[in-house]
Amino acid sequence: MTLLPGLILAGLIAAQTGTQTPPIFQPGAPGQGARVITAEQAVALSRSTFTAADVAFMQHMIVHHAQAVEMVGLLETRGANPAVRMMGRRIALSQQAEMDIMRDWLSQRGQPLEMPGMSHAGMDHSAHMGHAPAHAMPASDTPVMAGMLSPAQMQTLAAATGPAFDRLFLQGMIQHHQGALDMVDALLANPGAAEDTLLSDFTNSVVADQSTEILRMQSILSDL
């Protein structure tokens, strides 16, 4: 059964504002008529139109965004260019807000925030130190997931300072953003994926915002 996004949005608005709205109709199966549902039912139905691919996308994107925030944390103490620092702060603010949205989306649908083996704890935090501990194995060139920086790349970034850091940061964040766009493309290739109204809006926002930020970072990088 397909739910019309407009009807779901009407239900969400009614539930949140408490205002009087026209009846909300849920389309029936082929050969059957529509039925009137309450605003609360519309909200509940909007949370049931998701797939396993949708859930995995949100779980993966939380980890992906977390690394971007870590990269900006390095920028605050190692970068030199004000334009790069301002760009980084904007990225961190938007991605932290999006992480909250993704966690809420998963929680409201009774889904875990993490997939086994994909938790934030699985990332290489030795990069924060600027070098790996003396007893540690060399950092891996394999990222936690496609589109992210590898532990080795994160260590290289953490070891740089000044203009060299700024260039590596922009190059790495462009790669990172492109990875997010690739993740959206991969999600949309799954039949029935991203039909959830909120998830559809979120993926559209990711594509629009990160495509724009890639162009901006490419411009800043060309001036360094």
mmCIF file of the C-alpha atoms, coordinates in Angstrom:
data_MODEL
# 
_entry.id   MODEL 
# 
loop_
_atom_site.group_PDB 
_atom_site.id 
_atom_site.type_symbol 
_atom_site.label_atom_id 
_atom_site.label_alt_id 
_atom_site.label_comp_id 
_atom_site.label_asym_id 
_atom_site.label_entity_id 
_atom_site.label_seq_id 
_atom_site.pdbx_PDB_ins_code 
_atom_site.Cartn_x 
_atom_site.Cartn_y 
_atom_site.Cartn_z 
_atom_site.occupancy 
_atom_site.B_iso_or_equiv 
_atom_site.pdbx_formal_charge 
_atom_site.auth_seq_id 
_atom_site.auth_comp_id 
_atom_site.auth_asym_id 
_atom_site.auth_atom_id 
_atom_site.pdbx_PDB_model_num 
ATOM 1   C CA . MET A 1 1   ? 0.000   0.000  0.000  1.00 0.00 ? 1   MET A CA 1 
ATOM 2   C CA . THR A 1 2   ? 1.409   3.369  -1.014 1.00 0.00 ? 2   THR A CA 1 
ATOM 3   C CA . LEU A 1 3   ? 1.021   6.426  1.188  1.00 0.00 ? 3   LEU A CA 1 
ATOM 4   C CA . LEU A 1 4   ? 0.862   9.846  -0.432 1.00 0.00 ? 4   LEU A CA 1 
ATOM 5   C CA . PRO A 1 5   ? 3.550   12.139 1.053  1.00 0.00 ? 5   PRO A CA 1 
ATOM 6   C CA . GLY A 1 6   ? 1.138   15.068 1.072  1.00 0.00 ? 6   GLY A CA 1 
ATOM 7   C CA . LEU A 1 7   ? -1.297  13.192 3.258  1.00 0.00 ? 7   LEU A CA 1 
ATOM 8   C CA . ILE A 1 8   ? 1.421   12.179 5.671  1.00 0.00 ? 8   ILE A CA 1 
ATOM 9   C CA . LEU A 1 9   ? 2.642   15.769 5.925  1.00 0.00 ? 9   LEU A CA 1 
ATOM 10  C CA . ALA A 1 10  ? -0.910  16.901 6.631  1.00 0.00 ? 10  ALA A CA 1 
ATOM 11  C CA . GLY A 1 11  ? -1.073  14.404 9.456  1.00 0.00 ? 11  GLY A CA 1 
ATOM 12  C CA . LEU A 1 12  ? 2.250   15.533 10.871 1.00 0.00 ? 12  LEU A CA 1 
ATOM 13  C CA . ILE A 1 13  ? 1.185   19.163 10.820 1.00 0.00 ? 13  ILE A CA 1 
ATOM 14  C CA . ALA A 1 14  ? -2.128  18.379 12.463 1.00 0.00 ? 14  ALA A CA 1 
ATOM 15  C CA . ALA A 1 15  ? -0.491  16.291 15.184 1.00 0.00 ? 15  ALA A CA 1 
ATOM 16  C CA . GLN A 1 16  ? 2.081   18.940 15.966 1.00 0.00 ? 16  GLN A CA 1 
ATOM 17  C CA . THR A 1 17  ? -0.128  22.049 15.871 1.00 0.00 ? 17  THR A CA 1 
ATOM 18  C CA . GLY A 1 18  ? -3.419  20.671 17.086 1.00 0.00 ? 18  GLY A CA 1 
ATOM 19  C CA . THR A 1 19  ? -5.208  22.731 14.413 1.00 0.00 ? 19  THR A CA 1 
ATOM 20  C CA . GLN A 1 20  ? -8.372  21.623 12.620 1.00 0.00 ? 20  GLN A CA 1 
ATOM 21  C CA . THR A 1 21  ? -7.612  20.180 9.200  1.00 0.00 ? 21  THR A CA 1 
ATOM 22  C CA . PRO A 1 22  ? -9.668  18.499 6.471  1.00 0.00 ? 22  PRO A CA 1 
ATOM 23  C CA . PRO A 1 23  ? -10.056 14.700 6.723  1.00 0.00 ? 23  PRO A CA 1 
ATOM 24  C CA . ILE A 1 24  ? -6.905  12.669 5.992  1.00 0.00 ? 24  ILE A CA 1 
ATOM 25  C CA . PHE A 1 25  ? -7.466  9.885  3.460  1.00 0.00 ? 25  PHE A CA 1 
ATOM 26  C CA . GLN A 1 26  ? -5.298  6.796  3.195  1.00 0.00 ? 26  GLN A CA 1 
ATOM 27  C CA . PRO A 1 27  ? -5.405  5.332  -0.337 1.00 0.00 ? 27  PRO A CA 1 
ATOM 28  C CA . GLY A 1 28  ? -6.780  1.814  -0.469 1.00 0.00 ? 28  GLY A CA 1 
ATOM 29  C CA . ALA A 1 29  ? -5.369  -1.234 -2.184 1.00 0.00 ? 29  ALA A CA 1 
ATOM 30  C CA . PRO A 1 30  ? -6.244  -1.753 -5.866 1.00 0.00 ? 30  PRO A CA 1 
ATOM 31  C CA . GLY A 1 31  ? -10.005 -2.131 -6.151 1.00 0.00 ? 31  GLY A CA 1 
ATOM 32  C CA . GLN A 1 32  ? -10.627 -0.756 -2.675 1.00 0.00 ? 32  GLN A CA 1 
ATOM 33  C CA . GLY A 1 33  ? -11.628 2.709  -1.592 1.00 0.00 ? 33  GLY A CA 1 
ATOM 34  C CA . ALA A 1 34  ? -9.675  5.109  0.582  1.00 0.00 ? 34  ALA A CA 1 
ATOM 35  C CA . ARG A 1 35  ? -10.320 5.375  4.313  1.00 0.00 ? 35  ARG A CA 1 
ATOM 36  C CA . VAL A 1 36  ? -10.250 8.317  6.672  1.00 0.00 ? 36  VAL A CA 1 
ATOM 37  C CA . ILE A 1 37  ? -7.502  8.155  9.292  1.00 0.00 ? 37  ILE A CA 1 
ATOM 38  C CA . THR A 1 38  ? -6.617  10.360 12.235 1.00 0.00 ? 38  THR A CA 1 
ATOM 39  C CA . ALA A 1 39  ? -3.575  12.620 12.406 1.00 0.00 ? 39  ALA A CA 1 
ATOM 40  C CA . GLU A 1 40  ? -2.004  10.250 14.923 1.00 0.00 ? 40  GLU A CA 1 
ATOM 41  C CA . GLN A 1 41  ? -2.517  7.309  12.548 1.00 0.00 ? 41  GLN A CA 1 
ATOM 42  C CA . ALA A 1 42  ? -0.951  9.310  9.724  1.00 0.00 ? 42  ALA A CA 1 
ATOM 43  C CA . VAL A 1 43  ? 2.132   9.961  11.848 1.00 0.00 ? 43  VAL A CA 1 
ATOM 44  C CA . ALA A 1 44  ? 2.361   6.283  12.807 1.00 0.00 ? 44  ALA A CA 1 
ATOM 45  C CA . LEU A 1 45  ? 2.021   5.189  9.183  1.00 0.00 ? 45  LEU A CA 1 
ATOM 46  C CA . SER A 1 46  ? 4.737   7.617  8.120  1.00 0.00 ? 46  SER A CA 1 
ATOM 47  C CA . ARG A 1 47  ? 7.096   5.774  10.458 1.00 0.00 ? 47  ARG A CA 1 
ATOM 48  C CA . SER A 1 48  ? 6.342   2.361  8.968  1.00 0.00 ? 48  SER A CA 1 
ATOM 49  C CA . THR A 1 49  ? 7.268   3.055  5.355  1.00 0.00 ? 49  THR A CA 1 
ATOM 50  C CA . PHE A 1 50  ? 10.955  2.229  5.620  1.00 0.00 ? 50  PHE A CA 1 
ATOM 51  C CA . THR A 1 51  ? 13.199  -0.578 4.433  1.00 0.00 ? 51  THR A CA 1 
ATOM 52  C CA . ALA A 1 52  ? 16.272  -2.366 5.774  1.00 0.00 ? 52  ALA A CA 1 
ATOM 53  C CA . ALA A 1 53  ? 18.318  -0.337 3.282  1.00 0.00 ? 53  ALA A CA 1 
ATOM 54  C CA . ASP A 1 54  ? 16.923  2.892  4.779  1.00 0.00 ? 54  ASP A CA 1 
ATOM 55  C CA . VAL A 1 55  ? 17.939  1.819  8.271  1.00 0.00 ? 55  VAL A CA 1 
ATOM 56  C CA . ALA A 1 56  ? 21.446  0.790  7.188  1.00 0.00 ? 56  ALA A CA 1 
ATOM 57  C CA . PHE A 1 57  ? 21.873  4.088  5.349  1.00 0.00 ? 57  PHE A CA 1 
ATOM 58  C CA . MET A 1 58  ? 21.046  6.106  8.458  1.00 0.00 ? 58  MET A CA 1 
ATOM 59  C CA . GLN A 1 59  ? 23.256  3.967  10.696 1.00 0.00 ? 59  GLN A CA 1 
ATOM 60  C CA . HIS A 1 60  ? 26.183  4.276  8.284  1.00 0.00 ? 60  HIS A CA 1 
ATOM 61  C CA . MET A 1 61  ? 25.691  7.998  7.720  1.00 0.00 ? 61  MET A CA 1 
ATOM 62  C CA . ILE A 1 62  ? 25.893  8.684  11.465 1.00 0.00 ? 62  ILE A CA 1 
ATOM 63  C CA . VAL A 1 63  ? 29.385  7.149  11.520 1.00 0.00 ? 63  VAL A CA 1 
ATOM 64  C CA . HIS A 1 64  ? 30.286  8.974  8.311  1.00 0.00 ? 64  HIS A CA 1 
ATOM 65  C CA . HIS A 1 65  ? 29.214  12.347 9.722  1.00 0.00 ? 65  HIS A CA 1 
ATOM 66  C CA . ALA A 1 66  ? 31.050  11.682 12.993 1.00 0.00 ? 66  ALA A CA 1 
ATOM 67  C CA . GLN A 1 67  ? 34.364  11.468 11.169 1.00 0.00 ? 67  GLN A CA 1 
ATOM 68  C CA . ALA A 1 68  ? 33.716  14.800 9.448  1.00 0.00 ? 68  ALA A CA 1 
ATOM 69  C CA . VAL A 1 69  ? 33.152  16.383 12.858 1.00 0.00 ? 69  VAL A CA 1 
ATOM 70  C CA . GLU A 1 70  ? 36.446  14.864 14.065 1.00 0.00 ? 70  GLU A CA 1 
ATOM 71  C CA . MET A 1 71  ? 38.228  16.341 11.057 1.00 0.00 ? 71  MET A CA 1 
ATOM 72  C CA . VAL A 1 72  ? 36.912  19.788 11.941 1.00 0.00 ? 72  VAL A CA 1 
ATOM 73  C CA . GLY A 1 73  ? 38.118  19.257 15.503 1.00 0.00 ? 73  GLY A CA 1 
ATOM 74  C CA . LEU A 1 74  ? 41.644  18.845 14.127 1.00 0.00 ? 74  LEU A CA 1 
ATOM 75  C CA . LEU A 1 75  ? 41.174  21.946 11.989 1.00 0.00 ? 75  LEU A CA 1 
ATOM 76  C CA . GLU A 1 76  ? 40.577  24.127 15.042 1.00 0.00 ? 76  GLU A CA 1 
ATOM 77  C CA . THR A 1 77  ? 44.135  23.606 16.334 1.00 0.00 ? 77  THR A CA 1 
ATOM 78  C CA . ARG A 1 78  ? 46.089  22.826 13.170 1.00 0.00 ? 78  ARG A CA 1 
ATOM 79  C CA . GLY A 1 79  ? 44.628  24.974 10.391 1.00 0.00 ? 79  GLY A CA 1 
ATOM 80  C CA . ALA A 1 80  ? 45.878  28.386 9.313  1.00 0.00 ? 80  ALA A CA 1 
ATOM 81  C CA . ASN A 1 81  ? 43.420  29.757 6.766  1.00 0.00 ? 81  ASN A CA 1 
ATOM 82  C CA . PRO A 1 82  ? 40.360  31.654 8.128  1.00 0.00 ? 82  PRO A CA 1 
ATOM 83  C CA . ALA A 1 83  ? 38.213  30.683 5.126  1.00 0.00 ? 83  ALA A CA 1 
ATOM 84  C CA . VAL A 1 84  ? 38.994  27.000 5.668  1.00 0.00 ? 84  VAL A CA 1 
ATOM 85  C CA . ARG A 1 85  ? 38.251  27.282 9.382  1.00 0.00 ? 85  ARG A CA 1 
ATOM 86  C CA . MET A 1 86  ? 34.928  29.028 8.735  1.00 0.00 ? 86  MET A CA 1 
ATOM 87  C CA . MET A 1 87  ? 33.986  26.391 6.166  1.00 0.00 ? 87  MET A CA 1 
ATOM 88  C CA . GLY A 1 88  ? 34.873  23.641 8.588  1.00 0.00 ? 88  GLY A CA 1 
ATOM 89  C CA . ARG A 1 89  ? 32.797  25.096 11.405 1.00 0.00 ? 89  ARG A CA 1 
ATOM 90  C CA . ARG A 1 90  ? 29.785  25.377 9.101  1.00 0.00 ? 90  ARG A CA 1 
ATOM 91  C CA . ILE A 1 91  ? 30.215  21.734 8.098  1.00 0.00 ? 91  ILE A CA 1 
ATOM 92  C CA . ALA A 1 92  ? 30.524  20.578 11.715 1.00 0.00 ? 92  ALA A CA 1 
ATOM 93  C CA . LEU A 1 93  ? 27.391  22.449 12.812 1.00 0.00 ? 93  LEU A CA 1 
ATOM 94  C CA . SER A 1 94  ? 25.276  21.084 9.975  1.00 0.00 ? 94  SER A CA 1 
ATOM 95  C CA . GLN A 1 95  ? 26.523  17.521 10.347 1.00 0.00 ? 95  GLN A CA 1 
ATOM 96  C CA . GLN A 1 96  ? 26.049  17.493 14.123 1.00 0.00 ? 96  GLN A CA 1 
ATOM 97  C CA . ALA A 1 97  ? 22.455  18.643 13.589 1.00 0.00 ? 97  ALA A CA 1 
ATOM 98  C CA . GLU A 1 98  ? 21.936  15.964 10.941 1.00 0.00 ? 98  GLU A CA 1 
ATOM 99  C CA . MET A 1 99  ? 23.307  13.299 13.284 1.00 0.00 ? 99  MET A CA 1 
ATOM 100 C CA . ASP A 1 100 ? 20.592  14.258 15.788 1.00 0.00 ? 100 ASP A CA 1 
ATOM 101 C CA . ILE A 1 101 ? 17.968  13.968 13.029 1.00 0.00 ? 101 ILE A CA 1 
ATOM 102 C CA . MET A 1 102 ? 19.241  10.520 12.030 1.00 0.00 ? 102 MET A CA 1 
ATOM 103 C CA . ARG A 1 103 ? 19.302  9.248  15.610 1.00 0.00 ? 103 ARG A CA 1 
ATOM 104 C CA . ASP A 1 104 ? 15.746  10.506 16.151 1.00 0.00 ? 104 ASP A CA 1 
ATOM 105 C CA . TRP A 1 105 ? 14.594  8.869  12.907 1.00 0.00 ? 105 TRP A CA 1 
ATOM 106 C CA . LEU A 1 106 ? 16.024  5.514  13.966 1.00 0.00 ? 106 LEU A CA 1 
ATOM 107 C CA . SER A 1 107 ? 14.760  5.759  17.558 1.00 0.00 ? 107 SER A CA 1 
ATOM 108 C CA . GLN A 1 108 ? 11.223  6.685  16.510 1.00 0.00 ? 108 GLN A CA 1 
ATOM 109 C CA . ARG A 1 109 ? 11.117  3.550  14.344 1.00 0.00 ? 109 ARG A CA 1 
ATOM 110 C CA . GLY A 1 110 ? 12.496  1.267  17.032 1.00 0.00 ? 110 GLY A CA 1 
ATOM 111 C CA . GLN A 1 111 ? 15.761  0.684  15.187 1.00 0.00 ? 111 GLN A CA 1 
ATOM 112 C CA . PRO A 1 112 ? 19.268  0.484  16.746 1.00 0.00 ? 112 PRO A CA 1 
ATOM 113 C CA . LEU A 1 113 ? 21.523  3.480  16.263 1.00 0.00 ? 113 LEU A CA 1 
ATOM 114 C CA . GLU A 1 114 ? 24.467  1.289  15.292 1.00 0.00 ? 114 GLU A CA 1 
ATOM 115 C CA . MET A 1 115 ? 25.131  -1.741 13.149 1.00 0.00 ? 115 MET A CA 1 
ATOM 116 C CA . PRO A 1 116 ? 27.463  -4.426 14.525 1.00 0.00 ? 116 PRO A CA 1 
ATOM 117 C CA . GLY A 1 117 ? 31.050  -3.444 13.732 1.00 0.00 ? 117 GLY A CA 1 
ATOM 118 C CA . MET A 1 118 ? 30.062  0.035  12.521 1.00 0.00 ? 118 MET A CA 1 
ATOM 119 C CA . SER A 1 119 ? 30.074  1.937  15.816 1.00 0.00 ? 119 SER A CA 1 
ATOM 120 C CA . HIS A 1 120 ? 31.995  5.158  16.346 1.00 0.00 ? 120 HIS A CA 1 
ATOM 121 C CA . ALA A 1 121 ? 34.261  3.160  18.666 1.00 0.00 ? 121 ALA A CA 1 
ATOM 122 C CA . GLY A 1 122 ? 35.516  1.264  15.633 1.00 0.00 ? 122 GLY A CA 1 
ATOM 123 C CA . MET A 1 123 ? 37.246  4.336  14.277 1.00 0.00 ? 123 MET A CA 1 
ATOM 124 C CA . ASP A 1 124 ? 40.939  5.044  14.772 1.00 0.00 ? 124 ASP A CA 1 
ATOM 125 C CA . HIS A 1 125 ? 41.181  7.764  17.426 1.00 0.00 ? 125 HIS A CA 1 
ATOM 126 C CA . SER A 1 126 ? 45.001  7.747  17.533 1.00 0.00 ? 126 SER A CA 1 
ATOM 127 C CA . ALA A 1 127 ? 44.816  10.429 14.874 1.00 0.00 ? 127 ALA A CA 1 
ATOM 128 C CA . HIS A 1 128 ? 43.844  12.921 17.587 1.00 0.00 ? 128 HIS A CA 1 
ATOM 129 C CA . MET A 1 129 ? 47.304  12.475 19.077 1.00 0.00 ? 129 MET A CA 1 
ATOM 130 C CA . GLY A 1 130 ? 49.010  13.432 15.844 1.00 0.00 ? 130 GLY A CA 1 
ATOM 131 C CA . HIS A 1 131 ? 50.774  10.079 15.711 1.00 0.00 ? 131 HIS A CA 1 
ATOM 132 C CA . ALA A 1 132 ? 50.194  6.425  16.425 1.00 0.00 ? 132 ALA A CA 1 
ATOM 133 C CA . PRO A 1 133 ? 51.409  4.938  19.731 1.00 0.00 ? 133 PRO A CA 1 
ATOM 134 C CA . ALA A 1 134 ? 54.844  3.363  19.468 1.00 0.00 ? 134 ALA A CA 1 
ATOM 135 C CA . HIS A 1 135 ? 53.454  -0.150 20.010 1.00 0.00 ? 135 HIS A CA 1 
ATOM 136 C CA . ALA A 1 136 ? 50.631  0.196  17.487 1.00 0.00 ? 136 ALA A CA 1 
ATOM 137 C CA . MET A 1 137 ? 50.528  -1.450 14.088 1.00 0.00 ? 137 MET A CA 1 
ATOM 138 C CA . PRO A 1 138 ? 50.755  0.899  11.101 1.00 0.00 ? 138 PRO A CA 1 
ATOM 139 C CA . ALA A 1 139 ? 47.447  2.608  10.438 1.00 0.00 ? 139 ALA A CA 1 
ATOM 140 C CA . SER A 1 140 ? 45.282  0.855  7.887  1.00 0.00 ? 140 SER A CA 1 
ATOM 141 C CA . ASP A 1 141 ? 44.739  2.250  4.404  1.00 0.00 ? 141 ASP A CA 1 
ATOM 142 C CA . THR A 1 142 ? 41.251  0.737  4.451  1.00 0.00 ? 142 THR A CA 1 
ATOM 143 C CA . PRO A 1 143 ? 38.489  3.092  5.612  1.00 0.00 ? 143 PRO A CA 1 
ATOM 144 C CA . VAL A 1 144 ? 35.800  1.974  8.045  1.00 0.00 ? 144 VAL A CA 1 
ATOM 145 C CA . MET A 1 145 ? 33.386  2.295  5.124  1.00 0.00 ? 145 MET A CA 1 
ATOM 146 C CA . ALA A 1 146 ? 33.563  3.501  1.539  1.00 0.00 ? 146 ALA A CA 1 
ATOM 147 C CA . GLY A 1 147 ? 33.660  7.284  1.277  1.00 0.00 ? 147 GLY A CA 1 
ATOM 148 C CA . MET A 1 148 ? 35.383  7.845  4.616  1.00 0.00 ? 148 MET A CA 1 
ATOM 149 C CA . LEU A 1 149 ? 39.048  8.649  5.185  1.00 0.00 ? 149 LEU A CA 1 
ATOM 150 C CA . SER A 1 150 ? 41.168  5.673  6.145  1.00 0.00 ? 150 SER A CA 1 
ATOM 151 C CA . PRO A 1 151 ? 42.925  5.578  9.537  1.00 0.00 ? 151 PRO A CA 1 
ATOM 152 C CA . ALA A 1 152 ? 46.191  6.264  7.687  1.00 0.00 ? 152 ALA A CA 1 
ATOM 153 C CA . GLN A 1 153 ? 44.716  9.347  6.039  1.00 0.00 ? 153 GLN A CA 1 
ATOM 154 C CA . MET A 1 154 ? 43.424  10.583 9.378  1.00 0.00 ? 154 MET A CA 1 
ATOM 155 C CA . GLN A 1 155 ? 46.884  10.185 10.921 1.00 0.00 ? 155 GLN A CA 1 
ATOM 156 C CA . THR A 1 156 ? 48.475  12.056 8.023  1.00 0.00 ? 156 THR A CA 1 
ATOM 157 C CA . LEU A 1 157 ? 45.947  14.850 8.469  1.00 0.00 ? 157 LEU A CA 1 
ATOM 158 C CA . ALA A 1 158 ? 46.538  15.023 12.233 1.00 0.00 ? 158 ALA A CA 1 
ATOM 159 C CA . ALA A 1 159 ? 50.314  15.238 11.736 1.00 0.00 ? 159 ALA A CA 1 
ATOM 160 C CA . ALA A 1 160 ? 50.068  18.254 9.405  1.00 0.00 ? 160 ALA A CA 1 
ATOM 161 C CA . THR A 1 161 ? 49.887  21.918 10.421 1.00 0.00 ? 161 THR A CA 1 
ATOM 162 C CA . GLY A 1 162 ? 49.400  25.275 8.757  1.00 0.00 ? 162 GLY A CA 1 
ATOM 163 C CA . PRO A 1 163 ? 48.826  25.539 4.984  1.00 0.00 ? 163 PRO A CA 1 
ATOM 164 C CA . ALA A 1 164 ? 49.708  21.874 4.499  1.00 0.00 ? 164 ALA A CA 1 
ATOM 165 C CA . PHE A 1 165 ? 46.918  20.913 6.900  1.00 0.00 ? 165 PHE A CA 1 
ATOM 166 C CA . ASP A 1 166 ? 44.441  23.221 5.168  1.00 0.00 ? 166 ASP A CA 1 
ATOM 167 C CA . ARG A 1 167 ? 45.099  21.581 1.811  1.00 0.00 ? 167 ARG A CA 1 
ATOM 168 C CA . LEU A 1 168 ? 44.837  18.065 3.223  1.00 0.00 ? 168 LEU A CA 1 
ATOM 169 C CA . PHE A 1 169 ? 41.664  18.996 5.094  1.00 0.00 ? 169 PHE A CA 1 
ATOM 170 C CA . LEU A 1 170 ? 39.941  20.345 1.992  1.00 0.00 ? 170 LEU A CA 1 
ATOM 171 C CA . GLN A 1 171 ? 41.051  17.404 -0.142 1.00 0.00 ? 171 GLN A CA 1 
ATOM 172 C CA . GLY A 1 172 ? 39.892  14.964 2.528  1.00 0.00 ? 172 GLY A CA 1 
ATOM 173 C CA . MET A 1 173 ? 36.559  16.696 3.119  1.00 0.00 ? 173 MET A CA 1 
ATOM 174 C CA . ILE A 1 174 ? 35.833  16.829 -0.614 1.00 0.00 ? 174 ILE A CA 1 
ATOM 175 C CA . GLN A 1 175 ? 36.459  13.075 -0.720 1.00 0.00 ? 175 GLN A CA 1 
ATOM 176 C CA . HIS A 1 176 ? 34.275  12.697 2.367  1.00 0.00 ? 176 HIS A CA 1 
ATOM 177 C CA . HIS A 1 177 ? 31.387  14.687 0.907  1.00 0.00 ? 177 HIS A CA 1 
ATOM 178 C CA . GLN A 1 178 ? 31.586  12.785 -2.367 1.00 0.00 ? 178 GLN A CA 1 
ATOM 179 C CA . GLY A 1 179 ? 31.335  9.602  -0.331 1.00 0.00 ? 179 GLY A CA 1 
ATOM 180 C CA . ALA A 1 180 ? 28.067  10.850 1.176  1.00 0.00 ? 180 ALA A CA 1 
ATOM 181 C CA . LEU A 1 181 ? 26.682  11.558 -2.301 1.00 0.00 ? 181 LEU A CA 1 
ATOM 182 C CA . ASP A 1 182 ? 27.687  8.041  -3.368 1.00 0.00 ? 182 ASP A CA 1 
ATOM 183 C CA . MET A 1 183 ? 25.893  6.638  -0.298 1.00 0.00 ? 183 MET A CA 1 
ATOM 184 C CA . VAL A 1 184 ? 22.693  8.413  -1.333 1.00 0.00 ? 184 VAL A CA 1 
ATOM 185 C CA . ASP A 1 185 ? 23.019  7.050  -4.877 1.00 0.00 ? 185 ASP A CA 1 
ATOM 186 C CA . ALA A 1 186 ? 23.526  3.550  -3.508 1.00 0.00 ? 186 ALA A CA 1 
ATOM 187 C CA . LEU A 1 187 ? 20.447  3.886  -1.287 1.00 0.00 ? 187 LEU A CA 1 
ATOM 188 C CA . LEU A 1 188 ? 18.241  5.085  -4.134 1.00 0.00 ? 188 LEU A CA 1 
ATOM 189 C CA . ALA A 1 189 ? 19.322  2.098  -6.248 1.00 0.00 ? 189 ALA A CA 1 
ATOM 190 C CA . ASN A 1 190 ? 17.410  -0.159 -3.826 1.00 0.00 ? 190 ASN A CA 1 
ATOM 191 C CA . PRO A 1 191 ? 13.772  -0.790 -4.826 1.00 0.00 ? 191 PRO A CA 1 
ATOM 192 C CA . GLY A 1 192 ? 11.399  0.891  -2.402 1.00 0.00 ? 192 GLY A CA 1 
ATOM 193 C CA . ALA A 1 193 ? 14.140  2.748  -0.535 1.00 0.00 ? 193 ALA A CA 1 
ATOM 194 C CA . ALA A 1 194 ? 13.864  6.378  0.614  1.00 0.00 ? 194 ALA A CA 1 
ATOM 195 C CA . GLU A 1 195 ? 10.075  6.450  0.231  1.00 0.00 ? 195 GLU A CA 1 
ATOM 196 C CA . ASP A 1 196 ? 9.734   7.542  3.855  1.00 0.00 ? 196 ASP A CA 1 
ATOM 197 C CA . THR A 1 197 ? 8.856   11.243 3.667  1.00 0.00 ? 197 THR A CA 1 
ATOM 198 C CA . LEU A 1 198 ? 11.369  12.404 6.265  1.00 0.00 ? 198 LEU A CA 1 
ATOM 199 C CA . LEU A 1 199 ? 14.155  10.251 4.818  1.00 0.00 ? 199 LEU A CA 1 
ATOM 200 C CA . SER A 1 200 ? 13.417  11.494 1.305  1.00 0.00 ? 200 SER A CA 1 
ATOM 201 C CA . ASP A 1 201 ? 13.689  15.091 2.511  1.00 0.00 ? 201 ASP A CA 1 
ATOM 202 C CA . PHE A 1 202 ? 16.911  14.250 4.337  1.00 0.00 ? 202 PHE A CA 1 
ATOM 203 C CA . THR A 1 203 ? 18.605  12.652 1.316  1.00 0.00 ? 203 THR A CA 1 
ATOM 204 C CA . ASN A 1 204 ? 17.600  15.595 -0.870 1.00 0.00 ? 204 ASN A CA 1 
ATOM 205 C CA . SER A 1 205 ? 19.146  17.938 1.684  1.00 0.00 ? 205 SER A CA 1 
ATOM 206 C CA . VAL A 1 206 ? 22.376  15.912 1.814  1.00 0.00 ? 206 VAL A CA 1 
ATOM 207 C CA . VAL A 1 207 ? 22.726  16.043 -1.970 1.00 0.00 ? 207 VAL A CA 1 
ATOM 208 C CA . ALA A 1 208 ? 21.982  19.772 -2.217 1.00 0.00 ? 208 ALA A CA 1 
ATOM 209 C CA . ASP A 1 209 ? 24.114  20.900 0.741  1.00 0.00 ? 209 ASP A CA 1 
ATOM 210 C CA . GLN A 1 210 ? 27.131  18.698 0.191  1.00 0.00 ? 210 GLN A CA 1 
ATOM 211 C CA . SER A 1 211 ? 27.242  19.291 -3.567 1.00 0.00 ? 211 SER A CA 1 
ATOM 212 C CA . THR A 1 212 ? 27.331  23.035 -2.865 1.00 0.00 ? 212 THR A CA 1 
ATOM 213 C CA . GLU A 1 213 ? 30.001  22.609 -0.191 1.00 0.00 ? 213 GLU A CA 1 
ATOM 214 C CA . ILE A 1 214 ? 32.167  20.551 -2.543 1.00 0.00 ? 214 ILE A CA 1 
ATOM 215 C CA . LEU A 1 215 ? 32.143  23.402 -5.076 1.00 0.00 ? 215 LEU A CA 1 
ATOM 216 C CA . ARG A 1 216 ? 32.980  25.914 -2.339 1.00 0.00 ? 216 ARG A CA 1 
ATOM 217 C CA . MET A 1 217 ? 35.862  23.809 -1.009 1.00 0.00 ? 217 MET A CA 1 
ATOM 218 C CA . GLN A 1 218 ? 37.230  23.290 -4.514 1.00 0.00 ? 218 GLN A CA 1 
ATOM 219 C CA . SER A 1 219 ? 37.230  27.056 -4.972 1.00 0.00 ? 219 SER A CA 1 
ATOM 220 C CA . ILE A 1 220 ? 39.043  27.672 -1.671 1.00 0.00 ? 220 ILE A CA 1 
ATOM 221 C CA . LEU A 1 221 ? 41.539  24.914 -2.463 1.00 0.00 ? 221 LEU A CA 1 
ATOM 222 C CA . SER A 1 222 ? 42.386  26.476 -5.824 1.00 0.00 ? 222 SER A CA 1 
ATOM 223 C CA . ASP A 1 223 ? 43.286  29.740 -4.038 1.00 0.00 ? 223 ASP A CA 1 
ATOM 224 C CA . LEU A 1 224 ? 45.637  28.170 -1.471 1.00 0.00 ? 224 LEU A CA 1 
# 
